[in-house]
Amino acid sequence: MNYLVVKFGGSVLEELPDTFYENIVQLQKEGKWQPIIVHGGGPAISKKLEQLSLELQFVDGLRVTTKEVLDVVEMVLSGTVNKGIVRSIAKAGGKALGFSGVDGEFLQVKQVPNKALGYVGEVTNVNETIISDMALLGYIPVISPIGIDGDGQTYNVNGDVAAAAIAKSLKAKLCFVSDVPGVYHIQHGEKKILNKVSSEEIESMIAAGVIKDGMIPKAQAAIDGLNHNVKEVAILNGKERDSLIHYSEGKRIGTRVVLGGEVANG
């Protein structure tokens, strides 16, 4: 089965048109691809934390997660956001099952080395049988990136990192859906989309500060995925009509991230 992991974050979630979910359903029903959705929900989490007067802290694009913050993250991601996406797929005529990485120990994790981040985890194993079983039953998995360790402790996992780990496990293609049309640079005062960019160029853009904040874990997850059997990584604009369909058909859209030192082209 050809799996396509589609990851989108909170920055674009509320702006995705109905046609985006219709595209997801269409891809599954056509039978060539089995879509798997991994979602974030940063803005919704931040809003809830502010309402509860809990401090917001980030380090290199990753949210510092205290015990109190973890409770809010799990509530918002696995509850409000996850079920909202399930409803959107149902509205588009599809069948979806929403769950978090805690369910069935789908995402097994350990705490990241930087303990200053608190309860933030990195994925050590993916229970891919859960995905294949859902696919056989005709469901589209919708995954909230909360993981669990061997002691039953839950952790917040960056959505981009979780998506890359799932794609690695399934040897799938990975598509990051954002509110921008891809990786770009400024040329003669105008934004120029790079249709293809190498892992080396991504690393240089991070070092130069061109890629920063929340884009850092996304870019690093793309490179990590390519280094571990992910067939292809792309960054697309989810607000652009039929962008996912065009990508699945091999059309030139968004930015494709490739290994090695190939020269990016417009």
Backbone torsions as a table, in degrees:
resi	resn	phi	psi	omega
1	MET	NA	138.8	177.9
2	ASN	-91.2	111.4	179.8
3	TYR	-94.1	141.9	174.0
4	LEU	-126.7	108.9	178.3
5	VAL	-84.7	120.9	-178.7
6	VAL	-112.7	115.5	-179.0
7	LYS	-111.9	128.5	171.9
8	PHE	-136.9	146.7	-174.9
9	GLY	-103.1	178.1	-177.6
10	GLY	-64.6	-24.3	-177.7
11	SER	-64.3	-27.0	-178.3
12	VAL	-113.0	-12.9	-171.7
13	LEU	-53.0	-49.0	-176.0
14	GLU	-75.1	-10.8	-177.8
15	GLU	-102.4	-3.9	-179.0
16	LEU	-68.3	129.5	178.9
17	PRO	-75.4	163.7	177.1
18	ASP	-57.3	-31.9	-177.5
19	THR	-63.7	-25.9	178.2
20	PHE	-63.0	-46.7	179.0
21	TYR	-68.9	-33.2	175.5
22	GLU	-63.0	-37.1	176.5
23	ASN	-64.1	-42.0	178.1
24	ILE	-58.0	-49.1	-179.3
25	VAL	-63.6	-41.8	179.3
26	GLN	-60.3	-44.6	179.7
27	LEU	-58.7	-42.6	-179.1
28	GLN	-68.4	-44.3	-175.9
29	LYS	-68.1	-28.4	177.7
30	GLU	-71.1	-20.6	172.5
31	GLY	88.4	-9.4	-178.6
32	LYS	-78.0	-34.1	-177.3
33	TRP	-126.0	145.1	169.5
34	GLN	-108.9	104.2	-179.3
35	PRO	-74.1	143.5	174.3
36	ILE	-129.8	123.7	-177.3
37	ILE	-100.3	130.1	170.9
38	VAL	-120.4	129.6	-174.0
39	HIS	-125.4	157.9	170.2
40	GLY	-107.9	-152.9	179.7
41	GLY	170.0	34.7	-175.1
42	GLY	-51.0	-52.3	-178.6
43	PRO	-60.1	-39.2	179.6
44	ALA	-67.2	-37.5	177.4
45	ILE	-65.2	-47.4	-179.1
46	SER	-60.2	-40.5	179.6
47	LYS	-62.5	-43.7	-179.4
48	LYS	-68.0	-38.4	178.4
49	LEU	-63.7	-39.8	178.3
50	GLU	-64.3	-40.3	178.7
51	GLN	-62.3	-31.1	-179.0
52	LEU	-94.7	5.4	179.1
53	SER	59.2	37.2	175.5
54	LEU	-99.5	140.4	-173.5
55	GLU	-70.8	140.7	176.7
56	LEU	-101.5	124.9	177.4
57	GLN	-137.7	140.9	177.5
58	PHE	-132.5	145.0	173.9
59	VAL	-130.2	115.5	-179.0
60	ASP	51.7	42.6	176.2
61	GLY	82.8	-3.0	179.9
62	LEU	-103.8	136.1	-177.7
63	ARG	-75.6	127.7	173.1
64	VAL	-69.5	124.4	-171.0
65	THR	-118.9	101.2	173.3
66	THR	-80.9	175.2	178.7
67	LYS	-58.7	-42.7	-179.5
68	GLU	-66.8	-40.6	178.9
69	VAL	-65.9	-39.1	179.9
70	LEU	-59.2	-41.6	178.7
71	ASP	-59.6	-41.7	-179.7
72	VAL	-69.9	-42.9	179.5
73	VAL	-57.9	-46.2	-178.4
74	GLU	-66.3	-41.0	-179.8
75	MET	-62.0	-46.4	-176.7
76	VAL	-72.5	-49.4	-176.4
77	LEU	-67.1	-54.2	-173.9
78	SER	-77.6	-17.5	179.1
79	GLY	-101.0	-89.4	-171.6
80	THR	-56.6	-53.0	-174.5
81	VAL	-68.8	-48.5	-176.7
82	ASN	-59.0	-48.5	-177.1
83	LYS	-71.4	-26.6	174.8
84	GLY	-64.1	-39.5	178.7
85	ILE	-68.5	-40.8	176.8
86	VAL	-58.1	-43.1	178.5
87	ARG	-63.5	-40.1	-179.4
88	SER	-63.9	-37.8	178.1
89	ILE	-69.1	-40.0	177.1
90	ALA	-61.8	-41.3	178.0
91	LYS	-61.3	-32.0	-179.4
92	ALA	-84.1	2.2	176.7
93	GLY	94.7	12.0	-179.7
94	GLY	-108.3	175.6	176.8
95	LYS	-118.1	127.9	-178.7
96	ALA	-132.2	150.3	172.3
97	LEU	-121.3	121.0	-179.7
98	GLY	-99.4	134.5	179.1
99	PHE	-157.2	169.3	177.1
100	SER	-110.1	171.1	179.4
101	GLY	-66.8	-10.9	176.9
102	VAL	-74.4	-35.9	-176.7
103	ASP	-64.6	125.3	-179.1
104	GLY	63.2	18.0	-174.4
105	GLU	49.8	44.8	-177.7
106	PHE	-61.6	-45.2	176.9
107	LEU	-111.0	103.4	176.5
108	GLN	-90.1	132.0	-170.4
109	VAL	-136.1	169.6	167.4
110	LYS	-135.5	161.3	-179.1
111	GLN	-66.4	141.1	178.8
112	VAL	-65.0	154.4	-178.2
113	PRO	-59.2	-33.2	179.9
114	ASN	-79.3	92.0	-174.6
115	LYS	-65.4	-16.3	178.2
116	ALA	-64.3	-18.8	179.2
117	LEU	-78.0	-12.3	178.9
118	GLY	78.8	-135.0	-175.9
119	TYR	-83.7	64.0	175.8
120	VAL	-114.3	129.8	-174.7
121	GLY	-113.3	157.7	170.4
122	GLU	-116.7	142.4	-172.2
123	VAL	-76.5	130.1	177.0
124	THR	-106.8	-23.0	-180.0
125	ASN	-159.9	147.6	177.9
126	VAL	-121.1	126.2	178.5
127	ASN	-82.4	80.8	-171.0
128	GLU	-68.7	-17.3	178.3
129	THR	-58.9	-34.2	179.0
130	ILE	-59.6	-41.7	179.9
131	ILE	-66.4	-48.4	-177.6
132	SER	-62.9	-37.7	178.2
133	ASP	-64.6	-43.4	178.6
134	MET	-62.8	-41.6	-179.2
135	ALA	-62.6	-41.6	179.6
136	LEU	-63.6	-29.3	179.4
137	LEU	-86.6	-1.4	176.0
138	GLY	87.2	18.8	-179.2
139	TYR	-101.6	153.1	171.9
140	ILE	-98.7	116.2	179.2
141	PRO	-71.1	137.4	175.8
142	VAL	-124.4	112.9	-165.9
143	ILE	-113.6	126.9	172.9
144	SER	-91.1	127.8	-172.4
145	PRO	-81.1	65.1	170.8
146	ILE	-112.6	130.6	-177.7
147	GLY	-113.9	173.2	-178.5
148	ILE	-138.9	143.3	179.0
149	ASP	-101.3	-177.2	-175.9
150	GLY	-66.4	-16.7	179.0
151	ASP	-96.8	3.6	-180.0
152	GLY	85.6	7.8	177.9
153	GLN	-81.8	132.8	178.0
154	THR	-91.5	155.0	-178.7
155	TYR	-140.3	147.9	171.8
156	ASN	-78.5	127.1	178.8
157	VAL	-116.7	128.6	176.3
158	ASN	-54.1	133.1	-175.9
159	GLY	-60.1	-37.8	179.0
160	ASP	-66.1	-40.7	179.1
161	VAL	-65.8	-42.8	178.7
162	ALA	-63.0	-43.7	-179.6
163	ALA	-61.7	-42.3	179.2
164	ALA	-64.5	-40.0	179.4
165	ALA	-63.8	-41.4	178.8
166	ILE	-66.5	-42.8	178.5
167	ALA	-62.9	-39.4	178.1
168	LYS	-61.6	-45.7	-177.1
169	SER	-63.6	-37.3	-176.3
170	LEU	-94.1	-2.3	-174.7
171	LYS	52.9	48.2	-174.5
172	ALA	-101.8	169.1	167.0
173	LYS	-82.3	150.6	-175.6
174	LEU	-125.4	127.6	-178.0
175	CYS	-126.7	117.6	175.4
176	PHE	-90.9	119.5	179.4
177	VAL	-100.0	125.3	-175.6
178	SER	-131.0	-171.0	175.7
179	ASP	-103.7	15.3	174.5
180	VAL	-124.5	154.3	-174.8
181	PRO	-78.6	8.2	179.5
182	GLY	138.8	-171.0	176.4
183	VAL	-77.1	135.7	-178.2
184	TYR	-138.4	163.9	169.7
185	HIS	-133.7	164.1	-178.4
186	ILE	-92.1	123.0	179.3
187	GLN	-129.6	119.3	-177.6
188	HIS	55.5	39.7	177.2
189	GLY	78.1	4.5	-179.0
190	GLU	-123.4	150.3	176.5
191	LYS	-74.6	129.0	176.9
192	LYS	-120.4	119.0	-178.9
193	ILE	-73.1	134.1	176.3
194	LEU	-94.1	110.8	-178.2
195	ASN	-69.0	-24.2	177.4
196	LYS	-145.3	134.8	179.3
197	VAL	-141.7	141.1	-177.1
198	SER	-87.3	163.2	177.5
199	SER	-61.3	-37.1	178.9
200	GLU	-65.0	-40.4	179.5
201	GLU	-67.8	-36.8	176.0
202	ILE	-59.7	-46.4	-179.9
203	GLU	-62.3	-38.5	177.9
204	SER	-66.5	-37.8	179.6
205	MET	-69.3	-32.3	175.1
206	ILE	-67.5	-46.2	-179.4
207	ALA	-62.0	-33.7	-177.9
208	ALA	-84.8	-5.1	179.7
209	GLY	82.6	7.7	177.1
210	VAL	-71.2	-42.9	171.9
211	ILE	-99.0	124.1	-174.4
212	LYS	-148.4	175.0	176.4
213	ASP	52.1	-128.0	-175.2
214	GLY	-67.5	-15.6	178.3
215	MET	-76.6	-18.5	-177.9
216	ILE	-62.8	-54.6	179.2
217	PRO	-62.6	-30.6	177.4
218	LYS	-63.8	-47.8	-179.3
219	ALA	-65.7	-43.1	179.9
220	GLN	-66.2	-36.4	177.8
221	ALA	-65.8	-36.8	177.5
222	ALA	-62.0	-46.0	-179.5
223	ILE	-65.4	-43.9	179.8
224	ASP	-61.0	-41.9	178.8
225	GLY	-61.3	-45.9	179.7
226	LEU	-62.0	-33.2	178.7
227	ASN	-75.3	-8.6	-176.5
228	HIS	-133.8	57.3	167.8
229	ASN	74.6	2.2	173.3
230	VAL	-68.9	128.1	-172.3
231	LYS	-67.0	-38.0	-176.2
232	GLU	-164.1	146.5	176.4
233	VAL	-124.6	132.5	179.5
234	ALA	-134.2	153.2	175.2
235	ILE	-121.0	122.4	-174.6
236	LEU	-127.2	160.9	173.6
237	ASN	-92.6	111.2	-177.9
238	GLY	-68.9	-17.8	-179.5
239	LYS	-84.5	-11.3	178.9
240	GLU	-81.1	124.9	-173.1
241	ARG	-57.5	130.4	175.5
242	ASP	61.2	22.0	-178.9
243	SER	-61.4	-37.3	-179.4
244	LEU	-68.6	-39.4	177.6
245	ILE	-65.3	-44.8	179.6
246	HIS	-61.0	-40.2	178.3
247	TYR	-63.6	-44.9	-178.1
248	SER	-64.5	-24.3	178.5
249	GLU	-88.0	1.3	177.2
250	GLY	83.4	12.5	-179.5
251	LYS	-74.8	158.2	-177.9
252	ARG	-79.4	103.6	-176.7
253	ILE	-153.0	143.7	-179.9
254	GLY	66.2	-152.6	179.9
255	THR	-122.7	128.6	174.4
256	ARG	-100.6	126.9	179.6
257	VAL	-97.2	128.4	-176.5
258	VAL	-125.8	159.6	177.0
259	LEU	-76.2	158.8	172.2
260	GLY	88.0	-166.5	-173.4
261	GLY	-108.3	33.6	178.9
262	GLU	-64.0	146.2	-178.9
263	VAL	-78.1	129.3	178.2
264	ALA	-65.2	146.4	179.3
265	ASN	-134.5	155.0	-176.3
266	GLY	-83.1	NA	NA
